[in-house]
Amino acid sequence: MDKSVIVYSAGWCAFCHAAKDYLDKLGVKYDDRDVESKQEYMSESVTKSGQMGIPVLDIGGDIIIGFDRPKIDASLKAHSLV
Protein backbone atom coordinates (compact mmCIF):
# COMPACT_ATOMS: atom_id res chain seq x y z
CA MET A 1 0.00 0.00 0.00
CA ASP A 2 1.24 3.46 -0.94
CA LYS A 3 1.55 5.55 2.21
CA SER A 4 2.65 8.74 0.49
CA VAL A 5 0.99 12.08 1.16
CA ILE A 6 0.99 14.75 -1.54
CA VAL A 7 -0.39 18.26 -1.09
CA TYR A 8 -1.09 20.27 -4.24
CA SER A 9 -1.00 23.91 -3.18
CA ALA A 10 0.00 27.49 -4.00
CA GLY A 11 1.74 30.15 -1.94
CA TRP A 12 -1.26 32.51 -1.90
CA CYS A 13 -3.78 29.85 -0.80
CA ALA A 14 -4.80 30.22 2.87
CA PHE A 15 -6.50 26.80 3.00
CA CYS A 16 -3.35 25.22 1.55
CA HIS A 17 -1.30 26.73 4.38
CA ALA A 18 -3.89 25.52 6.91
CA ALA A 19 -3.75 21.97 5.54
CA LYS A 20 0.06 21.89 5.55
CA ASP A 21 0.23 23.42 9.05
CA TYR A 22 -2.21 20.75 10.24
CA LEU A 23 -0.10 17.92 8.75
CA ASP A 24 3.02 19.51 10.29
CA LYS A 25 1.32 19.61 13.69
CA LEU A 26 0.47 15.91 13.36
CA GLY A 27 4.03 15.10 12.30
CA VAL A 28 2.92 13.74 8.93
CA LYS A 29 5.52 14.04 6.17
CA TYR A 30 4.23 15.14 2.78
CA ASP A 31 5.38 16.16 -0.67
CA ASP A 32 4.33 19.79 -1.23
CA ARG A 33 3.66 20.38 -4.93
CA ASP A 34 3.26 24.05 -5.86
CA VAL A 35 0.82 24.11 -8.77
CA GLU A 36 1.99 27.58 -9.80
CA SER A 37 5.65 26.62 -10.13
CA LYS A 38 5.12 23.52 -12.30
CA GLN A 39 2.36 23.03 -14.86
CA GLU A 40 2.63 19.25 -14.44
CA TYR A 41 1.61 19.57 -10.77
CA MET A 42 -1.53 21.49 -11.77
CA SER A 43 -2.29 18.81 -14.38
CA GLU A 44 -1.81 16.03 -11.78
CA SER A 45 -4.07 17.84 -9.33
CA VAL A 46 -6.85 18.36 -11.89
CA THR A 47 -6.56 14.76 -13.13
CA LYS A 48 -6.82 13.37 -9.59
CA SER A 49 -9.55 15.71 -8.31
CA GLY A 50 -11.55 16.48 -11.43
CA GLN A 51 -11.58 20.20 -10.65
CA MET A 52 -9.33 23.27 -10.47
CA GLY A 53 -9.53 24.09 -6.75
CA ILE A 54 -6.73 23.69 -4.23
CA PRO A 55 -5.62 22.37 -1.91
CA VAL A 56 -5.90 18.81 -3.14
CA LEU A 57 -4.49 16.17 -0.80
CA ASP A 58 -3.57 12.70 -2.04
CA ILE A 59 -3.24 10.48 1.02
CA GLY A 60 -2.26 7.00 -0.11
CA GLY A 61 -4.55 7.35 -3.12
CA ASP A 62 -7.46 8.97 -1.24
CA ILE A 63 -8.19 12.30 -2.92
CA ILE A 64 -9.40 15.05 -0.58
CA ILE A 65 -10.40 18.42 -1.98
CA GLY A 66 -9.96 21.41 0.31
CA PHE A 67 -8.96 21.50 3.97
CA ASP A 68 -11.52 18.93 5.12
CA ARG A 69 -10.17 17.97 8.54
CA PRO A 70 -12.58 15.04 9.21
CA LYS A 71 -11.74 13.44 5.84
CA ILE A 72 -8.02 14.11 6.32
CA ASP A 73 -8.11 12.53 9.80
CA ALA A 74 -10.05 9.49 8.55
CA SER A 75 -7.68 8.93 5.63
CA LEU A 76 -4.55 9.36 7.77
CA LYS A 77 -5.91 6.82 10.27
CA ALA A 78 -6.96 4.40 7.51
CA HIS A 79 -3.38 4.47 6.15
CA SER A 80 -1.81 4.24 9.63
CA LEU A 81 -0.08 7.59 9.24
CA VAL A 82 -1.19 8.94 12.64
BELKA-V141744 format. One record per helix or strand of 3 or more residues. SS is the DSSP state (~ for helix, > for strand). FROM is the first residue (numbers start at 1). TO is the last residue. If there is no record, write none. Layout:
SS:FROM:TO
SS:FROM:TO
This chain:
>:5:9
~:14:26
>:31:34
~:39:49
>:56:59
>:62:65
~:69:78
